[in-house]
Amino acid sequence: MPVSDPEPATPPLNMSLGRTLLDHAIRYRRFGSFAALGARRADARRTYGAHAMHELLGRRDPAGPGWANVAGFRMRYLEAQWMRYLYREVFAEREYWFSADTTRPVILDCGSNIGMAILFFKALYPDAEITAFEPAPWACSAIDETIRANGLGDVTLHNAALAEQEGMLELYHDPNHPGSAVMSVFRERMPGETVRVPAVRLSRYVTRPVDFLKLDVEGSELPVLRELVASGAIGRIRQMVIEFHHHMSPTVDNLSECLAILEGNGFGYQLMSTPVYTPITRGQFQDVLVHAYRK
């Protein structure tokens, strides 16, 4: 995700109101055909409609943390603007939508933030077994409140970062935006204040086949993948979506290593990316979504 805050409540100058309305209308309509959400589909559509109206009318956000209705779930959020940003990314854009051959898939949610993907997975598969990892203790507290408020079963939450070696790491964050989706153990991703957090190896938790791995760890994706390969645990993963942070350091080009790991371990993949500014300049940051599947 970009280091900057999510897009403002009012349409930016380079986007007409007509284009904004069209974009919202398309996303809103798509919820009507999103049968995979089952009983949550109507609630999910209403949530998006409410978020769209909030943006179009330029309403002010309440300050600080609060509670919101999200697809029929009660969600504890830390900042309303970031909550809407995550809802659009996860529910409206369907970045983590996957198919499983069981009604009880095993899911690893790495980089949970406030738990939006947990709610999405529980909407898709109410009986899913989810193991979630989030290094920020304040975000973990919000997730825990959401889990308890909704009586969600089979969700295990770990307040930890993921790394190649276990120990303690510095988590960089912006204390003025506790709800931000941009926190990292790499200063290049988020220069700011730090808090020490525990770090664990993901392979410890891959003890059986995993139906889906969501890996959005703000620059730690290559260390996590390397560790999965070294331990052999990658062989137990069936599908994954990796959010690769390309040009986190503007002079470092290492997307090929990520793709080579996937190719060398029996995965095919599809790529999606945020656009770059034109004219093309060197070292522009991009989020690259890698949807990987077993061949």
VEXDREN-2710 file (C-alpha; in Angstrom, 1 decimal):
% VEXDREN-2710
k/r/px/py/pz
1/MET/0.0/0.0/0.0
2/PRO/1.2/3.5/-0.6
3/VAL/3.0/5.3/2.2
4/SER/0.5/8.2/1.9
5/ASP/-2.9/8.2/3.6
6/PRO/-5.8/6.5/1.7
7/GLU/-7.5/8.7/-0.9
8/PRO/-9.4/11.7/0.5
9/ALA/-13.1/11.7/1.1
10/THR/-13.8/14.1/-1.7
11/PRO/-12.8/13.3/-5.3
12/PRO/-9.3/14.4/-6.3
13/LEU/-9.0/17.2/-8.8
14/ASN/-7.8/14.9/-11.6
15/MET/-10.9/12.7/-11.3
16/SER/-14.3/14.1/-12.3
17/LEU/-17.4/13.5/-10.2
18/GLY/-18.9/11.5/-13.1
19/ARG/-15.9/9.1/-13.1
20/THR/-16.2/8.8/-9.3
21/LEU/-19.9/8.0/-9.5
22/LEU/-19.3/5.4/-12.2
23/ASP/-16.6/3.7/-10.2
24/HIS/-18.8/3.5/-7.2
25/ALA/-21.8/2.3/-9.2
26/ILE/-19.7/-0.5/-10.8
27/ARG/-18.4/-1.7/-7.4
28/TYR/-21.8/-1.5/-5.8
29/ARG/-23.4/-3.5/-8.7
30/ARG/-20.8/-6.2/-8.5
31/PHE/-21.8/-7.0/-5.0
32/GLY/-25.2/-8.2/-6.4
33/SER/-23.5/-11.0/-8.3
34/PHE/-21.0/-11.9/-5.6
35/ALA/-22.8/-15.1/-4.6
36/ALA/-19.7/-16.4/-2.8
37/LEU/-20.5/-14.1/0.1
38/GLY/-23.7/-16.1/0.7
39/ALA/-25.9/-14.6/3.5
40/ARG/-23.5/-11.7/3.9
41/ARG/-23.9/-10.4/0.3
42/ALA/-26.7/-8.0/0.9
43/ASP/-25.0/-6.6/4.1
44/ALA/-21.7/-6.3/2.2
45/ARG/-23.5/-4.3/-0.5
46/ARG/-25.1/-2.0/2.0
47/THR/-21.8/-1.4/3.7
48/TYR/-20.2/-0.4/0.4
49/GLY/-23.2/1.9/-0.4
50/ALA/-22.8/3.7/2.9
51/HIS/-19.1/4.1/2.4
52/ALA/-19.6/5.5/-1.1
53/MET/-22.2/8.0/0.1
54/HIS/-19.9/9.1/2.9
55/GLU/-17.2/9.9/0.3
56/LEU/-19.4/11.5/-2.2
57/LEU/-21.1/13.8/0.3
58/GLY/-17.7/14.7/1.8
59/ARG/-18.7/13.8/5.3
60/ARG/-16.2/14.2/8.2
61/ASP/-14.9/11.1/9.9
62/PRO/-15.4/10.7/13.6
63/ALA/-12.1/11.1/15.5
64/GLY/-10.3/8.1/17.0
65/PRO/-11.4/4.5/17.2
66/GLY/-14.9/3.2/17.0
67/TRP/-17.3/0.5/15.9
68/ALA/-18.8/0.0/12.4
69/ASN/-21.1/-2.4/10.7
70/VAL/-19.0/-4.3/8.1
71/ALA/-21.0/-6.8/5.9
72/GLY/-23.1/-7.6/8.9
73/PHE/-20.2/-8.0/11.3
74/ARG/-19.4/-5.6/14.1
75/MET/-15.9/-4.3/13.6
76/ARG/-13.6/-2.4/15.9
77/TYR/-11.6/0.1/13.9
78/LEU/-8.8/2.5/14.8
79/GLU/-9.4/5.2/12.1
80/ALA/-12.6/5.3/10.0
81/GLN/-10.8/6.4/6.8
82/TRP/-8.4/3.5/6.9
83/MET/-11.3/1.1/7.7
84/ARG/-13.1/2.2/4.5
85/TYR/-9.9/1.9/2.5
86/LEU/-9.4/-1.7/3.7
87/TYR/-13.1/-2.5/3.1
88/ARG/-12.8/-1.4/-0.5
89/GLU/-9.6/-3.3/-1.1
90/VAL/-10.7/-6.5/0.5
91/PHE/-14.5/-6.7/-0.1
92/ALA/-15.1/-4.5/-3.1
93/GLU/-11.9/-5.3/-5.0
94/ARG/-12.0/-8.9/-3.9
95/GLU/-8.2/-9.1/-3.7
96/TYR/-8.2/-12.3/-1.5
97/TRP/-11.1/-14.1/-3.1
98/PHE/-10.2/-17.8/-3.6
99/SER/-11.9/-21.1/-4.2
100/ALA/-11.4/-24.1/-2.0
101/ASP/-12.6/-27.7/-2.3
102/THR/-13.7/-27.7/1.3
103/THR/-16.1/-25.6/3.4
104/ARG/-13.5/-25.6/6.2
105/PRO/-10.3/-24.2/4.5
106/VAL/-7.2/-23.6/6.5
107/ILE/-6.1/-20.0/6.0
108/LEU/-3.0/-18.0/7.1
109/ASP/-3.6/-14.3/7.3
110/CYS/-0.2/-12.7/7.5
111/GLY/-0.4/-9.0/8.1
112/SER/-3.9/-8.7/9.5
113/ASN/-4.0/-5.0/10.4
114/ILE/-7.5/-4.6/12.0
115/GLY/-8.8/-7.9/10.7
116/MET/-10.7/-6.9/7.5
117/ALA/-9.5/-10.0/5.7
118/ILE/-10.5/-12.2/8.6
119/LEU/-14.1/-11.0/8.2
120/PHE/-13.9/-11.5/4.5
121/PHE/-12.7/-15.1/4.9
122/LYS/-15.4/-15.8/7.4
123/ALA/-18.0/-14.3/5.0
124/LEU/-16.8/-16.6/2.3
125/TYR/-16.2/-19.7/4.5
126/PRO/-17.9/-19.4/7.9
127/ASP/-16.2/-22.5/9.1
128/ALA/-12.7/-21.6/8.0
129/GLU/-9.8/-22.2/10.3
130/ILE/-7.8/-18.9/10.3
131/THR/-4.4/-18.3/11.9
132/ALA/-3.6/-14.5/11.8
133/PHE/-0.4/-12.6/12.4
134/GLU/-0.2/-8.9/13.2
135/PRO/2.8/-7.2/14.8
136/ALA/1.2/-4.0/16.0
137/PRO/-0.2/-4.6/19.5
138/TRP/-2.9/-1.9/19.2
139/ALA/-4.2/-3.5/15.9
140/CYS/-4.2/-6.9/17.6
141/SER/-6.3/-5.5/20.4
142/ALA/-8.8/-4.2/17.8
143/ILE/-8.9/-7.6/16.1
144/ASP/-9.5/-9.4/19.4
145/GLU/-12.4/-7.1/20.2
146/THR/-13.9/-7.8/16.7
147/ILE/-13.5/-11.6/17.2
148/ARG/-15.2/-11.5/20.6
149/ALA/-18.0/-9.1/19.4
150/ASN/-19.0/-11.5/16.6
151/GLY/-18.3/-14.8/18.4
152/LEU/-16.0/-15.9/15.7
153/GLY/-14.7/-19.4/16.2
154/ASP/-11.6/-21.1/14.8
155/VAL/-9.6/-17.8/14.6
156/THR/-6.2/-17.8/16.3
157/LEU/-4.4/-14.5/16.6
158/HIS/-0.6/-14.0/17.1
159/ASN/0.8/-10.6/18.0
160/ALA/4.0/-11.1/16.0
161/ALA/5.9/-10.1/12.9
162/LEU/7.1/-12.8/10.5
163/ALA/10.8/-13.2/9.7
164/GLU/13.5/-15.6/8.7
165/GLN/14.8/-15.8/12.3
166/GLU/12.9/-15.6/15.5
167/GLY/13.6/-12.8/18.0
168/MET/12.6/-9.2/18.4
169/LEU/12.3/-6.5/15.7
170/GLU/11.6/-2.8/15.5
171/LEU/8.3/-2.0/14.0
172/TYR/8.2/1.4/12.3
173/HIS/4.8/3.2/12.5
174/ASP/3.2/6.6/12.5
175/PRO/1.8/7.2/16.0
176/ASN/-0.6/9.8/14.6
177/HIS/-2.3/7.2/12.5
178/PRO/-2.7/4.0/14.5
179/GLY/-5.2/2.7/11.9
180/SER/-2.7/2.9/9.0
181/ALA/-2.1/-0.1/6.9
182/VAL/1.5/1.0/6.4
183/MET/3.6/-0.3/9.2
184/SER/6.9/-2.2/8.6
185/VAL/10.0/-3.6/10.2
186/PHE/11.8/-1.8/7.3
187/ARG/12.4/1.9/7.8
188/GLU/12.3/2.4/4.0
189/ARG/8.6/1.5/4.0
190/MET/7.6/3.7/7.0
191/PRO/10.1/6.1/8.6
192/GLY/8.6/6.9/11.9
193/GLU/8.6/5.9/15.6
194/THR/9.4/2.3/16.6
195/VAL/8.1/-0.3/19.0
196/ARG/9.8/-3.6/19.6
197/VAL/7.7/-6.6/18.6
198/PRO/8.3/-10.4/18.6
199/ALA/9.2/-12.1/15.3
200/VAL/8.4/-15.7/14.4
201/ARG/9.0/-18.1/11.5
202/LEU/5.9/-18.8/9.6
203/SER/6.9/-22.4/8.9
204/ARG/6.2/-23.2/12.6
205/TYR/2.5/-22.8/11.8
206/VAL/2.5/-24.7/8.5
207/THR/2.2/-28.2/10.0
208/ARG/-0.6/-29.4/7.6
209/PRO/-1.9/-28.4/4.2
210/VAL/-2.8/-24.8/3.9
211/ASP/-5.6/-23.9/1.5
212/PHE/-4.8/-20.2/1.3
213/LEU/-1.9/-17.9/2.4
214/LYS/-2.4/-14.1/2.4
215/LEU/1.0/-12.5/2.7
216/ASP/0.8/-8.7/3.1
217/VAL/3.8/-8.0/5.4
218/GLU/5.0/-4.6/4.2
219/GLY/8.4/-5.5/2.8
220/SER/9.0/-8.8/4.6
221/GLU/7.6/-11.0/1.8
222/LEU/10.9/-12.2/0.5
223/PRO/12.3/-13.2/3.9
224/VAL/9.1/-15.1/4.7
225/LEU/9.2/-16.9/1.3
226/ARG/12.8/-17.8/1.7
227/GLU/12.1/-19.3/5.1
228/LEU/9.2/-21.3/3.8
229/VAL/11.5/-22.7/1.1
230/ALA/14.4/-23.4/3.5
231/SER/12.0/-25.3/5.9
232/GLY/10.2/-27.1/3.1
233/ALA/6.9/-25.7/4.4
234/ILE/6.1/-24.1/1.1
235/GLY/5.2/-27.6/-0.2
236/ARG/2.2/-27.6/2.0
237/ILE/0.7/-24.4/0.6
238/ARG/-1.9/-24.7/-2.1
239/GLN/-2.7/-21.0/-3.0
240/MET/-1.5/-17.6/-2.0
241/VAL/-1.8/-14.0/-2.6
242/ILE/1.4/-12.0/-2.0
243/GLU/1.4/-8.2/-1.9
244/PHE/4.9/-7.5/-3.2
245/HIS/6.3/-4.1/-2.4
246/HIS/8.2/-3.2/-5.5
247/HIS/10.8/-0.4/-5.2
248/MET/10.4/-0.1/-1.5
249/SER/14.0/0.9/-1.9
250/PRO/14.0/2.8/-5.3
251/THR/17.2/1.2/-6.5
252/VAL/16.4/-2.4/-5.5
253/ASP/14.7/-4.6/-8.1
254/ASN/14.0/-8.0/-6.7
255/LEU/10.5/-9.0/-7.9
256/SER/12.2/-11.7/-10.0
257/GLU/13.4/-13.5/-6.8
258/CYS/9.8/-13.7/-5.7
259/LEU/8.6/-15.1/-9.0
260/ALA/11.6/-17.5/-9.2
261/ILE/10.7/-18.9/-5.8
262/LEU/7.2/-19.6/-7.0
263/GLU/8.2/-21.1/-10.3
264/GLY/10.8/-23.3/-8.6
265/ASN/8.3/-24.7/-6.1
266/GLY/5.5/-25.6/-8.5
267/PHE/3.4/-22.5/-8.6
268/GLY/1.9/-20.6/-11.5
269/TYR/0.8/-17.0/-11.0
270/GLN/-1.1/-14.0/-12.2
271/LEU/0.0/-10.4/-11.6
272/MET/-1.9/-7.2/-10.8
273/SER/-0.3/-3.9/-10.1
274/THR/-1.1/-0.3/-9.0
275/PRO/-0.4/2.1/-11.9
276/VAL/2.7/4.2/-12.2
277/TYR/2.8/7.9/-12.9
278/THR/3.7/9.0/-16.4
279/PRO/6.1/9.9/-17.8
280/ILE/7.7/6.8/-16.4
281/THR/10.5/7.6/-14.0
282/ARG/13.0/5.4/-12.3
283/GLY/12.3/3.7/-9.0
284/GLN/8.5/4.4/-8.6
285/PHE/6.9/2.4/-5.8
286/GLN/4.3/-0.2/-6.8
287/ASP/2.2/-2.7/-5.0
288/VAL/2.2/-5.9/-7.1
289/LEU/-0.3/-8.5/-6.2
290/VAL/0.9/-12.0/-7.0
291/HIS/-1.9/-14.6/-7.2
292/ALA/-0.1/-17.9/-7.0
293/TYR/-1.7/-21.4/-7.5
294/ARG/-0.5/-25.0/-7.7
295/LYS/0.1/-26.2/-11.3
END
